[in-house]
């Protein structure tokens, strides 16, 4: 008796159109219409970007909690996090964007100098109060650039000006005024809690590819503000790297979320590739050993995908587990560099089935995914 075709579906979200779980379900429906005999498993996944917590909490069947915290500019907002048991530990899973995402910054005119990650610290504090032994933070989708000082202040860090004055509610604009810092209370508050920081972009804190010069423009910073913001971040990094005794600001992911990645490493957090962490947590590698086909996807497949975005990591991990498995990436826009194929992706297909605008493509993403999966099913 012929064994059934085994298909794993693990797409990223299609930003502005579908979350990871909905994209996976659309692919499953399309494939089943052509191959109802197939054995299909959906893995809602993320790479540390916005939506990672939703995908991970769905896969882990977490209990969802909604709490009131501060947004990017201190206004109250409802933020969700999940609590589950992972590897035998009570674990909280959250996206920093739930409290400090770009969508909230837009409500305040993208006033980046006044931005704060205070709400992320409040979410972490809540998880600590719930007795969580591990707290997982997705770092993508931020509307802030405060180096994490807002979150750190909630966790007990103290930042002082040269005059000795305490900055009680530090914002991004205060980074250049910090002369000394004290993190002793943060270490006491966190204790033995593991703080896992998931990044989707392994950028350092400062420099051309850092938190300010690479990402601040898209969060509303004006061109003339960038040199002063970068200089302030450089001074903050020099101070805190000195306190830590290590160049933590150079770590991949330190520049994620406007430097929140760096700030939380000062609290003992561990920067981790979001895609690898999520795939391990949901058991993707074990499932891939017996798979015949892996379907993944994202909004745009291009040179950024080749730097380690989720679809590439999905395909790479699948090939590591089973070199014979076929891997396909479906996307709204296809512009893949050739090295993407050498890294583990067998084929990349754009979803559009006729000339259409970006708006039409996004509105029709679900139907286009179903149609693409139906056609792919005919090849197996």
Secondary structure, DSSP 4 states (H G I P E B T S, - for coil): -PPPPEEEE----BTTTB-HHHHHHHHHHHHHHH-TT-EEEE----SSSTTHHHHHHHHHTPEEEEEEEE-TTS-EEEEEEEEEEETTEEEEEEETHHHHBHHHHHHTTT-GGG---HHHHHHHHHHHHTT-SEEEEE--SB---STTHHHHHHTT-EEE-TTS-B-TT--GGGGGG--EEE-HHHHHHHTT-EEEEEESS---SSSTTSTTTTTTGGGT--GGGHHHHHHHHHHHHHHHHHHHTS-GGGSTTTTHHHHHHHHHHTTT-EEEEHHHHHHHHTTHHHHHTT-SEEEEEEEEESTTGGGT-HHHHHHHHHHHH-TT-EEEEEEEEE---THHHHHT--EEEE--SSS--HHHHHHTHHHHHHHHHHHHHTT-
